[in-house]
C-alpha cells in the first residue's frame, strides 16, 4: 500500500508496520497536491492505494548504480542509510498498475 510521510515529504510502499522508500520506473511523475505519483500508464497512485508491478528490495549501492546518486540520496533521506529500497523494474513500467481492493 502507498503511504505518505508529510514530515519527510516521501511516498512509501508499506505492508503492516514496515515501509520502504520507492524507486518508481522511468516516466513516473511526482504530484505534490495531493501527494501522489502519476505512473507511466497514466494511473495515479496516492496514499491508501495498492500498486502492483515487478521489482524487489535493494540496498542503496544498487540504487546508486541503476538510478544515480540523486535518486539514491533521496531514497536514503526517506528510508535511512541502511534501509532496503523498493525498486520497480524499468522493463515492467507498462505493467505497473494501481490495484483495486
N, CA, C and O atoms as a GROMACS GRO file, in nm:
protein
  404
    1UNK      N    1   0.084  -0.117   0.000
    1UNK     CA    2   0.000   0.000   0.000
    1UNK      C    3   0.090   0.125   0.000
    1UNK      O    4   0.195   0.126   0.064
    2UNK      N    5   0.046   0.227  -0.071
    2UNK     CA    6   0.120   0.353  -0.076
    2UNK      C    7   0.085   0.433   0.051
    2UNK      O    8  -0.032   0.447   0.086
    3UNK      N    9   0.189   0.485   0.118
    3UNK     CA   10   0.170   0.572   0.233
    3UNK      C   11   0.252   0.699   0.212
    3UNK      O   12   0.337   0.705   0.124
    4UNK      N   13   0.224   0.800   0.293
    4UNK     CA   14   0.291   0.929   0.280
    4UNK      C   15   0.334   0.979   0.416
    4UNK      O   16   0.259   0.969   0.513
    5UNK      N   17   0.455   1.034   0.425
    5UNK     CA   18   0.508   1.096   0.546
    5UNK      C   19   0.523   1.245   0.515
    5UNK      O   20   0.612   1.284   0.439
    6UNK      N   21   0.437   1.327   0.574
    6UNK     CA   22   0.440   1.471   0.544
    6UNK      C   23   0.565   1.539   0.599
    6UNK      O   24   0.608   1.640   0.543
    7UNK      N   25   0.623   1.488   0.707
    7UNK     CA   26   0.744   1.548   0.762
    7UNK      C   27   0.862   1.533   0.667
    7UNK      O   28   0.943   1.625   0.652
    8UNK      N   29   0.873   1.417   0.602
    8UNK     CA   30   0.982   1.392   0.508
    8UNK      C   31   0.943   1.420   0.363
    8UNK      O   32   1.028   1.423   0.274
    9UNK      N   33   0.812   1.441   0.339
    9UNK     CA   34   0.758   1.460   0.205
    9UNK      C   35   0.795   1.342   0.115
    9UNK      O   36   0.844   1.360   0.004
   10UNK      N   37   0.770   1.220   0.166
   10UNK     CA   38   0.805   1.097   0.095
   10UNK      C   39   0.685   1.005   0.083
   10UNK      O   40   0.606   0.990   0.177
   11UNK      N   41   0.672   0.942  -0.034
   11UNK     CA   42   0.578   0.832  -0.052
   11UNK      C   43   0.653   0.703  -0.025
   11UNK      O   44   0.773   0.692  -0.054
   12UNK      N   45   0.584   0.605   0.030
   12UNK     CA   46   0.643   0.475   0.063
   12UNK      C   47   0.553   0.364   0.013
   12UNK      O   48   0.435   0.386  -0.015
   13UNK      N   49   0.610   0.244   0.002
   13UNK     CA   50   0.531   0.122  -0.008
   13UNK      C   51   0.532   0.063   0.132
   13UNK      O   52   0.637   0.055   0.196
   14UNK      N   53   0.417   0.022   0.180
   14UNK     CA   54   0.407  -0.028   0.317
   14UNK      C   55   0.330  -0.158   0.321
   14UNK      O   56   0.241  -0.184   0.240
   15UNK      N   57   0.369  -0.240   0.418
   15UNK     CA   58   0.297  -0.364   0.448
   15UNK      C   59   0.302  -0.380   0.599
   15UNK      O   60   0.410  -0.397   0.656
   16UNK      N   61   0.188  -0.374   0.663
   16UNK     CA   62   0.185  -0.380   0.809
   16UNK      C   63   0.262  -0.261   0.866
   16UNK      O   64   0.238  -0.147   0.828
   17UNK      N   65   0.353  -0.289   0.959
   17UNK     CA   66   0.433  -0.185   1.022
   17UNK      C   67   0.557  -0.148   0.940
   17UNK      O   68   0.624  -0.050   0.973
   18UNK      N   69   0.589  -0.222   0.837
   18UNK     CA   70   0.708  -0.198   0.755
   18UNK      C   71   0.676  -0.102   0.641
   18UNK      O   72   0.567  -0.106   0.584
   19UNK      N   73   0.772  -0.015   0.610
   19UNK     CA   74   0.757   0.072   0.494
   19UNK      C   75   0.894   0.090   0.429
   19UNK      O   76   0.997   0.084   0.495
   20UNK      N   77   0.892   0.112   0.297
   20UNK     CA   78   1.014   0.124   0.219
   20UNK      C   79   1.007   0.246   0.129
   20UNK      O   80   0.903   0.275   0.069
   21UNK      N   81   1.119   0.318   0.118
   21UNK     CA   82   1.131   0.421   0.016
   21UNK      C   83   1.117   0.350  -0.120
   21UNK      O   84   1.146   0.231  -0.131
   22UNK      N   85   1.074   0.424  -0.220
   22UNK     CA   86   1.043   0.363  -0.350
   22UNK      C   87   1.122   0.430  -0.462
   22UNK      O   88   1.133   0.553  -0.467
   23UNK      N   89   1.176   0.349  -0.553
   23UNK     CA   90   1.226   0.399  -0.680
   23UNK      C   91   1.123   0.355  -0.784
   23UNK      O   92   1.111   0.237  -0.817
   24UNK      N   93   1.049   0.453  -0.834
   24UNK     CA   94   0.945   0.427  -0.933
   24UNK      C   95   1.009   0.415  -1.071
   24UNK      O   96   1.119   0.467  -1.092
   25UNK      N   97   0.943   0.350  -1.166
   25UNK     CA   98   1.001   0.337  -1.300
   25UNK      C   99   1.009   0.471  -1.372
   25UNK      O  100   0.936   0.565  -1.340
   26UNK      N  101   1.100   0.478  -1.470
   26UNK     CA  102   1.112   0.597  -1.552
   26UNK      C  103   0.978   0.635  -1.611
   26UNK      O  104   0.900   0.548  -1.650
   27UNK      N  105   0.952   0.764  -1.619
   27UNK     CA  106   0.825   0.812  -1.672
   27UNK      C  107   0.722   0.838  -1.564
   27UNK      O  108   0.615   0.892  -1.593
   28UNK      N  109   0.752   0.801  -1.440
   28UNK     CA  110   0.663   0.830  -1.327
   28UNK      C  111   0.683   0.976  -1.288
   28UNK      O  112   0.796   1.025  -1.284
   29UNK      N  113   0.573   1.046  -1.260
   29UNK     CA  114   0.582   1.188  -1.225
   29UNK      C  115   0.524   1.213  -1.086
   29UNK      O  116   0.420   1.158  -1.050
   30UNK      N  117   0.594   1.296  -1.008
   30UNK     CA  118   0.550   1.335  -0.874
   30UNK      C  119   0.440   1.439  -0.884
   30UNK      O  120   0.446   1.531  -0.965
   31UNK      N  121   0.338   1.423  -0.799
   31UNK     CA  122   0.233   1.524  -0.785
   31UNK      C  123   0.233   1.567  -0.640
   31UNK      O  124   0.222   1.483  -0.550
   32UNK      N  125   0.245   1.695  -0.614
   32UNK     CA  126   0.260   1.741  -0.477
   32UNK      C  127   0.128   1.767  -0.405
   32UNK      O  128   0.125   1.760  -0.282
   33UNK      N  129   0.020   1.796  -0.476
   33UNK     CA  130  -0.105   1.830  -0.408
   33UNK      C  131  -0.224   1.769  -0.479
   33UNK      O  132  -0.268   1.820  -0.582
   34UNK      N  133  -0.277   1.660  -0.426
   34UNK     CA  134  -0.229   1.588  -0.308
   34UNK      C  135  -0.107   1.503  -0.344
   34UNK      O  136  -0.084   1.473  -0.461
   35UNK      N  137  -0.029   1.463  -0.241
   35UNK     CA  138   0.091   1.382  -0.267
   35UNK      C  139   0.054   1.252  -0.338
   35UNK      O  140  -0.031   1.176  -0.291
   36UNK      N  141   0.117   1.228  -0.450
   36UNK     CA  142   0.089   1.109  -0.531
   36UNK      C  143   0.193   1.102  -0.641
   36UNK      O  144   0.273   1.194  -0.660
   37UNK      N  145   0.191   0.991  -0.714
   37UNK     CA  146   0.269   0.981  -0.836
   37UNK      C  147   0.175   0.942  -0.950
   37UNK      O  148   0.078   0.870  -0.931
   38UNK      N  149   0.207   0.993  -1.068
   38UNK     CA  150   0.137   0.950  -1.188
   38UNK      C  151   0.226   0.848  -1.256
   38UNK      O  152   0.338   0.880  -1.296
   39UNK      N  153   0.176   0.726  -1.267
   39UNK     CA  154   0.252   0.616  -1.326
   39UNK      C  155   0.263   0.634  -1.477
   39UNK      O  156   0.186   0.708  -1.538
   40UNK      N  157   0.359   0.565  -1.539
   40UNK     CA  158   0.376   0.578  -1.684
   40UNK      C  159   0.249   0.547  -1.765
   40UNK      O  160   0.232   0.599  -1.875
   41UNK      N  161   0.160   0.463  -1.711
   41UNK     CA  162   0.037   0.430  -1.782
   41UNK      C  163  -0.074   0.532  -1.757
   41UNK      O  164  -0.185   0.516  -1.806
   42UNK      N  165  -0.043   0.640  -1.680
   42UNK     CA  166  -0.140   0.746  -1.655
   42UNK      C  167  -0.217   0.733  -1.526
   42UNK      O  168  -0.280   0.829  -1.481
   43UNK      N  169  -0.212   0.614  -1.463
   43UNK     CA  170  -0.284   0.597  -1.338
   43UNK      C  171  -0.216   0.679  -1.227
   43UNK      O  172  -0.095   0.701  -1.229
   44UNK      N  173  -0.295   0.723  -1.131
   44UNK     CA  174  -0.246   0.797  -1.015
   44UNK      C  175  -0.239   0.702  -0.897
   44UNK      O  176  -0.336   0.632  -0.866
   45UNK      N  177  -0.123   0.699  -0.830
   45UNK     CA  178  -0.105   0.618  -0.708
   45UNK      C  179  -0.088   0.716  -0.592
   45UNK      O  180   0.010   0.789  -0.586
   46UNK      N  181  -0.184   0.715  -0.501
   46UNK     CA  182  -0.178   0.805  -0.386
   46UNK      C  183  -0.193   0.726  -0.258
   46UNK      O  184  -0.229   0.608  -0.261
   47UNK      N  185  -0.167   0.789  -0.144
   47UNK     CA  186  -0.176   0.717  -0.016
   47UNK      C  187  -0.308   0.643  -0.002
   47UNK      O  188  -0.415   0.694  -0.034
   48UNK      N  189  -0.296   0.520   0.047
   48UNK     CA  190  -0.411   0.432   0.066
   48UNK      C  191  -0.435   0.337  -0.049
   48UNK      O  192  -0.514   0.243  -0.036
   49UNK      N  193  -0.369   0.359  -0.162
   49UNK     CA  194  -0.388   0.272  -0.278
   49UNK      C  195  -0.280   0.164  -0.281
   49UNK      O  196  -0.170   0.182  -0.229
   50UNK      N  197  -0.315   0.052  -0.343
   50UNK     CA  198  -0.218  -0.056  -0.364
   50UNK      C  199  -0.168  -0.050  -0.508
   50UNK      O  200  -0.244  -0.020  -0.600
   51UNK      N  201  -0.038  -0.079  -0.524
   51UNK     CA  202   0.024  -0.076  -0.656
   51UNK      C  203   0.094  -0.209  -0.678
   51UNK      O  204   0.157  -0.264  -0.588
   52UNK      N  205   0.080  -0.261  -0.800
   52UNK     CA  206   0.142  -0.390  -0.834
   52UNK      C  207   0.237  -0.372  -0.951
   52UNK      O  208   0.208  -0.297  -1.045
   53UNK      N  209   0.349  -0.442  -0.944
   53UNK     CA  210   0.446  -0.441  -1.053
   53UNK      C  211   0.568  -0.522  -1.014
   53UNK      O  212   0.585  -0.554  -0.896
   54UNK      N  213   0.653  -0.554  -1.109
   54UNK     CA  214   0.772  -0.632  -1.082
   54UNK      C  215   0.881  -0.548  -1.019
   54UNK      O  216   0.886  -0.426  -1.037
   55UNK      N  217   0.968  -0.613  -0.945
   55UNK     CA  218   1.081  -0.544  -0.882
   55UNK      C  219   1.130  -0.620  -0.762
   55UNK      O  220   1.117  -0.742  -0.754
   56UNK      N  221   1.188  -0.547  -0.668
   56UNK     CA  222   1.240  -0.609  -0.548
   56UNK      C  223   1.292  -0.505  -0.451
   56UNK      O  224   1.270  -0.385  -0.470
   57UNK      N  225   1.361  -0.552  -0.346
   57UNK     CA  226   1.416  -0.465  -0.244
   57UNK      C  227   1.567  -0.472  -0.252
   57UNK      O  228   1.625  -0.581  -0.253
   58UNK      N  229   1.630  -0.355  -0.259
   58UNK     CA  230   1.773  -0.349  -0.281
   58UNK      C  231   1.837  -0.246  -0.189
   58UNK      O  232   1.769  -0.161  -0.131
   59UNK      N  233   1.971  -0.254  -0.176
   59UNK     CA  234   2.043  -0.157  -0.093
   59UNK      C  235   2.074  -0.032  -0.176
   59UNK      O  236   2.054  -0.028  -0.297
   60UNK      N  237   2.122   0.071  -0.106
   60UNK     CA  238   2.148   0.199  -0.172
   60UNK      C  239   2.256   0.192  -0.278
   60UNK      O  240   2.252   0.268  -0.375
   61UNK      N  241   2.354   0.104  -0.262
   61UNK     CA  242   2.457   0.091  -0.365
   61UNK      C  243   2.397   0.043  -0.497
   61UNK      O  244   2.434   0.091  -0.604
   62UNK      N  245   2.305  -0.050  -0.490
   62UNK     CA  246   2.236  -0.097  -0.609
   62UNK      C  247   2.157   0.018  -0.672
   62UNK      O  248   2.164   0.040  -0.792
   63UNK      N  249   2.082   0.090  -0.588
   63UNK     CA  250   2.003   0.203  -0.637
   63UNK      C  251   2.094   0.306  -0.703
   63UNK      O  252   2.062   0.358  -0.810
   64UNK      N  253   2.207   0.337  -0.641
   64UNK     CA  254   2.302   0.433  -0.698
   64UNK      C  255   2.350   0.385  -0.836
   64UNK      O  256   2.363   0.465  -0.929
   65UNK      N  257   2.374   0.257  -0.848
   65UNK     CA  258   2.423   0.201  -0.974
   65UNK      C  259   2.322   0.203  -1.086
   65UNK      O  260   2.359   0.223  -1.202
   66UNK      N  261   2.195   0.183  -1.055
   66UNK     CA  262   2.094   0.179  -1.163
   66UNK      C  263   2.023   0.311  -1.186
   66UNK      O  264   1.973   0.338  -1.295
   67UNK      N  265   2.018   0.396  -1.081
   67UNK     CA  266   1.938   0.519  -1.092
   67UNK      C  267   2.018   0.646  -1.067
   67UNK      O  268   1.967   0.756  -1.089
   68UNK      N  269   2.143   0.633  -1.021
   68UNK     CA  270   2.226   0.750  -1.000
   68UNK      C  271   2.226   0.800  -0.857
   68UNK      O  272   2.144   0.759  -0.775
   69UNK      N  273   2.322   0.888  -0.826
   69UNK     CA  274   2.340   0.934  -0.689
   69UNK      C  275   2.225   1.019  -0.635
   69UNK      O  276   2.196   1.013  -0.515
   70UNK      N  277   2.159   1.098  -0.719
   70UNK     CA  278   2.048   1.180  -0.670
   70UNK      C  279   1.932   1.095  -0.622
   70UNK      O  280   1.872   1.124  -0.518
   71UNK      N  281   1.900   0.991  -0.696
   71UNK     CA  282   1.791   0.901  -0.657
   71UNK      C  283   1.829   0.825  -0.530
   71UNK      O  284   1.747   0.809  -0.440
   72UNK      N  285   1.954   0.778  -0.522
   72UNK     CA  286   2.000   0.707  -0.403
   72UNK      C  287   1.995   0.798  -0.281
   72UNK      O  288   1.957   0.754  -0.173
   73UNK      N  289   2.033   0.924  -0.297
   73UNK     CA  290   2.029   1.020  -0.186
   73UNK      C  291   1.886   1.044  -0.140
   73UNK      O  292   1.859   1.050  -0.020
   74UNK      N  293   1.793   1.058  -0.235
   74UNK     CA  294   1.652   1.077  -0.199
   74UNK      C  295   1.598   0.955  -0.126
   74UNK      O  296   1.524   0.969  -0.029
   75UNK      N  297   1.635   0.835  -0.172
   75UNK     CA  298   1.591   0.711  -0.105
   75UNK      C  299   1.647   0.704   0.036
   75UNK      O  300   1.577   0.660   0.128
   76UNK      N  301   1.772   0.745   0.055
   76UNK     CA  302   1.832   0.745   0.189
   76UNK      C  303   1.764   0.846   0.280
   76UNK      O  304   1.744   0.820   0.398
   77UNK      N  305   1.727   0.961   0.225
   77UNK     CA  306   1.656   1.062   0.304
   77UNK      C  307   1.522   1.009   0.351
   77UNK      O  308   1.483   1.032   0.465
   78UNK      N  309   1.453   0.937   0.265
   78UNK     CA  310   1.321   0.884   0.301
   78UNK      C  311   1.331   0.760   0.388
   78UNK      O  312   1.256   0.746   0.485
   79UNK      N  313   1.420   0.669   0.354
   79UNK     CA  314   1.423   0.540   0.422
   79UNK      C  315   1.534   0.520   0.522
   79UNK      O  316   1.524   0.432   0.607
   80UNK      N  317   1.638   0.599   0.515
   80UNK     CA  318   1.753   0.581   0.602
   80UNK      C  319   1.868   0.517   0.526
   80UNK      O  320   1.847   0.452   0.424
   81UNK      N  321   1.990   0.535   0.577
   81UNK     CA  322   2.108   0.489   0.503
   81UNK      C  323   2.124   0.338   0.494
   81UNK      O  324   2.195   0.290   0.405
   82UNK      N  325   2.061   0.262   0.582
   82UNK     CA  326   2.077   0.117   0.582
   82UNK      C  327   1.950   0.043   0.538
   82UNK      O  328   1.952  -0.079   0.522
   83UNK      N  329   1.842   0.115   0.520
   83UNK     CA  330   1.713   0.051   0.489
   83UNK      C  331   1.708   0.005   0.344
   83UNK      O  332   1.757   0.075   0.255
   84UNK      N  333   1.650  -0.112   0.320
   84UNK     CA  334   1.630  -0.155   0.181
   84UNK      C  335   1.532  -0.060   0.111
   84UNK      O  336   1.448   0.003   0.174
   85UNK      N  337   1.546  -0.053  -0.021
   85UNK     CA  338   1.462   0.035  -0.103
   85UNK      C  339   1.382  -0.052  -0.198
   85UNK      O  340   1.436  -0.143  -0.262
   86UNK      N  341   1.250  -0.024  -0.209
   86UNK     CA  342   1.166  -0.094  -0.307
   86UNK      C  343   1.195  -0.034  -0.444
   86UNK      O  344   1.186   0.088  -0.462
   87UNK      N  345   1.229  -0.119  -0.541
   87UNK     CA  346   1.264  -0.073  -0.675
   87UNK      C  347   1.175  -0.146  -0.775
   87UNK      O  348   1.174  -0.269  -0.780
   88UNK      N  349   1.101  -0.069  -0.855
   88UNK     CA  350   1.022  -0.130  -0.962
   88UNK      C  351   1.111  -0.152  -1.083
   88UNK      O  352   1.197  -0.069  -1.113
   89UNK      N  353   1.091  -0.263  -1.153
   89UNK     CA  354   1.167  -0.293  -1.274
   89UNK      C  355   1.131  -0.194  -1.383
   89UNK      O  356   1.014  -0.169  -1.410
   90UNK      N  357   1.233  -0.136  -1.445
   90UNK     CA  358   1.210  -0.042  -1.553
   90UNK      C  359   1.138  -0.110  -1.670
   90UNK      O  360   1.048  -0.052  -1.730
   91UNK      N  361   1.178  -0.233  -1.701
   91UNK     CA  362   1.116  -0.300  -1.814
   91UNK      C  363   0.971  -0.336  -1.788
   91UNK      O  364   0.897  -0.365  -1.882
   92UNK      N  365   0.928  -0.335  -1.662
   92UNK     CA  366   0.789  -0.365  -1.630
   92UNK      C  367   0.703  -0.240  -1.617
   92UNK      O  368   0.587  -0.248  -1.578
   93UNK      N  369   0.759  -0.123  -1.650
   93UNK     CA  370   0.686   0.003  -1.632
   93UNK      C  371   0.546   0.000  -1.693
   93UNK      O  372   0.453   0.048  -1.629
   94UNK      N  373   0.527  -0.055  -1.814
   94UNK     CA  374   0.390  -0.057  -1.868
   94UNK      C  375   0.296  -0.145  -1.786
   94UNK      O  376   0.175  -0.128  -1.793
   95UNK      N  377   0.351  -0.239  -1.709
   95UNK     CA  378   0.268  -0.332  -1.633
   95UNK      C  379   0.240  -0.285  -1.491
   95UNK      O  380   0.156  -0.345  -1.424
   96UNK      N  381   0.307  -0.180  -1.442
   96UNK     CA  382   0.280  -0.131  -1.307
   96UNK      C  383   0.141  -0.069  -1.306
   96UNK      O  384   0.105   0.006  -1.397
   97UNK      N  385   0.064  -0.101  -1.204
   97UNK     CA  386  -0.074  -0.053  -1.202
   97UNK      C  387  -0.128  -0.042  -1.061
   97UNK      O  388  -0.082  -0.110  -0.969
   98UNK      N  389  -0.226   0.044  -1.044
   98UNK     CA  390  -0.300   0.056  -0.920
   98UNK      C  391  -0.395  -0.063  -0.914
   98UNK      O  392  -0.460  -0.097  -1.013
   99UNK      N  393  -0.404  -0.126  -0.797
   99UNK     CA  394  -0.486  -0.246  -0.780
   99UNK      C  395  -0.607  -0.212  -0.692
   99UNK      O  396  -0.592  -0.152  -0.586
  100UNK      N  397  -0.722  -0.249  -0.738
  100UNK     CA  398  -0.845  -0.231  -0.660
  100UNK      C  399  -0.852  -0.337  -0.551
  100UNK      O  400  -0.819  -0.453  -0.576
  101UNK      N  401  -0.895  -0.300  -0.432
  101UNK     CA  402  -0.913  -0.398  -0.325
  101UNK      C  403  -1.042  -0.475  -0.342
  101UNK      O  404  -1.073  -0.562  -0.260
   0.00000   0.00000   0.00000
